[in-house]
Amino acid sequence: MPSVAVIPPPEAAVARVPMRRLEAGAAREAEDALAVEAPLELRLGERATTVLMRTPGDDEELVRGFLFTEGIVARAEDVLALRRPLDVDPAARGNVLAADLDPARARLPEDRFLFASASCGICGKVSLASLSVTAPPVTSRLRVARAVLEALPARLREAQPTFAETGGLHAAALFDAAGELLAVREDVGRHNAVDKVVGWALAAGRVPLGDCGLHVSGRLGFEIVQKAVVAGLPLVAAVGAASSLAVDLALRHGLTLATFLRPGRMNLYGDPSRVTA
């Protein structure tokens, strides 16, 4: 098999690479579709601030959501502009995004190193204090039927075209009380997918999201619940498990978590009245 460098164009979410498939005692040459993981350099003004490992696509939503859930901006208007810097090599320009922020309102980060992997939404934080979540308790009259929640995994899977092709992406979706998917985004990082849908909602003027729920395709860790708290989401549903820290954070801020979603079963943490029979 020839050795190749997998360097997809910046906007591509899928890379196609040669491979050898071993199956039923036989080997054959084939082509595989892989989910792209690529660095996005985020600049605040002209200063390089962090690198997000993400799947290309919806970069502007990702950055808006990241800036909001990290507490750097508090409203959509705090982001004056998002632009591709011209001082970058054209071949790499799709992997650099600069955000011009309102200097009177933005809180520039001082506690983050210059790298965040696709698997960790809090990588780069330098102290335990920096993990604190500054947000009021979530209050909402949202009620969702149990059958609606149980149907979410299948609905989300139908809205994941890149996962269907590669099997290598997470997804996040905002949904209403009837289970209608309002926004779905895919990414190699589960926290990136959440930032993308929150960024969509921020630009659409829908934050805080007290009338919506969040559904994610994997497990619920601290970083997912932290972003939900900041966005004002009252209900977070997942096909996987929740961590102890995620549940503790949800309880402290008034969220309801529904995990291990399956037809006929789920685990609930927090206020159970948000899930109706």
N, C-alpha and C positions, 0 to 999 in steps of 0.2 A: 504494500500500500504506500503511495507516495506521501511524503511529509509535507504538510501545508500549514501556512499561518492563517488562522481564522480571524480575519479583520473585516467584518461586515461594514457596510456604509453606516454612518452615524444614525440615520433614521430607521434602520432595519431592526425589527424585533425578533427576527428569525435568521439564523445562520445555517447554511447547508454544508455539511462536511462529509467526506468519505469515511466509511467504517467497514469493518468485517463483522458480519452477523453469524454467530454460532448458534445453531438451532437443530435439534433432532439429529445430532451427530454429524451435521454437515456445516461447511463454512461457505459463505458467499459474500462477494463484495456488494456494498449497497451505499446509499446516501442517507444520512440522518439529518433531521431538522432539530436544531438546538435553540433553546431560548437564549437570546443575547443578554449577556451581562457586560455592561460598559460603564466607564467612569463619566460622571457629569461634574465638571468643575463649576462650583457656584461662587460667583464673585458678588460681593456687596460693594456697589460702586465699582471701583477699579481694583479692589483688594480681593485676592483669592482667599476664600474663607473656609471652604470645606469641599470634599469630594464625595459625592453620593454614588454608590454602585447601584445602578438601576438598569431596567430594560428601556431602551429608547422609545420615545413616544409619550405624548402628554407631558413633556418636560415643564411647560409653564405651569400646569396644574400641580405637578409634583413640587416645584419650588414654592408656589404660593402656599400649598398645604404645609410644607416643611417649615417655612418661615412662621406660619401661624401656630402650628402645634408645638413648635419649639419656643414660642413666646417672644419671638423677635418682632413680629407685628401683631397688632390687635384687631385690625380691620382691613378690608380690601384696599381702601384708599391709602393705606400706609405704604403700599407698593406703587411707586410712581410709574415705573416702567420695567419691563423685562426685555432684554435685548441680547443679541449675539455679538460679542465684541469683534471689532474689525482688526484688532492687533493679533489675531490668532490665525495660524495656518489654515487656509480654506478647507483642507482635508479633515481638520480636527474641530472646526468651528461648531459643528453640530453637537459636540460634547462639552461646550462651554456656554454658560448662561450667566449674564450679569443682571442683578436686581438693583435698581435705583430706589432707595427708601426715603421716606420723609424723615429728615434728620431730627425734627422736633419730637417725633413719636416713636421711632424705631428703637429697640433695645439691642444694641450690637452685642453679639456673643463674645464672652471672654473665657468661657470654661469648656471649649471644645477644641480638640485637636483637628488636624486637617484630613481626617479620613473617617468614613462611615461605611461599613460593609453592607452588603445586601441582606445579611442575616441578622443584623443588630441595629435597632433603632436608637440605642443609647450609647453605642460605641463612641469613644472620644470624650465622654464626660469625665471630668477629672476629680470629682468629689461626690460623696454621698449627698451633700446638700444640694448639688446641682440636679438631683433626681426628684426633688420636690415638685409638686404640681400646684401651681397657683391658679385656681379656678374656683368659682362658687359651686355649691352643691347643685346637681342637676335636678331641675324640677320640670315635670312634664305630665300631661294627661294622656299620653300615648298608651293605647291598649292594642295588643295584637293577639289574634286568635292562635291557639296552639297549632291548629292545622296549617295556618299560614306559615308559621316558623318552620314546621316540619317539611314544607314544600320548598323552602329557600335553597337548600343545596342543589336540588335538581334544576331549579330556575337559574341559579348562578352558573352551573356547569354549561347550560345551553348558551350562556352569554359569554363564554370564554373561547373564542376562536383560536387564539394563539396557544392556549393550553391544549386544546384538542389536537393541534398540530405537533406540539413539542413535548407535552407532558411535564414541562419544567417551570411553570409560572404559578404564582399565587394570585388571588383575586380578592377585591373588596367591592362591596356594593352598598349603596344607600337604598333603603326601601321604605315604603309608607305603610300605614296600618293595614291596607288591603294586600300587602305583599308585592306591590308593583315596584320593580327595580327602577329607581330614578337615575342612577349613574353606576356604571360598572367599569372598573379599571383593572388591568393586569400588570404585574411586575414580578421580576425575579426576587424582589424583597417584599415581604408581606407588609411591612410598615410603609414602604414606598407606595404600595397600592392604596393604603389608607390615606396617605398624604395626597394622592392624586384625586380621590373622590372628595376629600375635604377642600382641596384647592378648587375643584369644580364648584362646590357649594359656596365657597367664599366669594368667588368671582360672580356667582349668580345671586348674591345677596341673601342666601338662605341660612347663614350662620347667625345665631346658634340653631342647632338642628334638633330642637325639642320635639318636632313632629315626625321625626324619622328614626329608623333603626339602622345599625351597621351590621352587615354580615361579611365574615371573612372565611376564606376557604381552608385555613389551617387552624393552628392552635391560638389561644389567647395568652399572650405574654404581657408583661407590664407595659411595654411601649405601645401596644395597641390600645389598651384601656386608657393610658395617659392621653393619647391623641383624641380618643372619644370624649374624655372628660373636658378637654379644652374646647372641643367643638360643640359641647352641650348635648351630646347624644345620650338618651336615656336607656337604650337597650342595645346590647351587642350580642350577636349570635355567631356561633362558630361550629364547624364540623369536628373540631378537635377539642383537646382539654384546655383548661385554664390553669395558670400557675397560681401558687399561693399569694404571691405579691400582687398579681392582677386582681384576684378576688378581694384582697384587703383594700386596694385602691378603689375598686368599684363600690365596696360597702361604705367607705369613708365619704364618697362623693355622691351616693344615692343612685348608682347605676344598677340595672338588672343585667345579669349575664346568663345566656342560654348556651350550653356547650354540649358536645357529642350529639348534635342534631341528627336524628334518624327518624324514619317513619315510625310513629308510635312511641318515641321516647326522647328525652332530653334531660339534662341536669340544669337546675336553676339556682342562681345565687343572687342575693339581694331581694328587692321588693317583688314578690311573686304575682302581685295584682296586675302587673303590666302584661301578663300572659293569661288570656282568658280561655275558658273551656269551649 
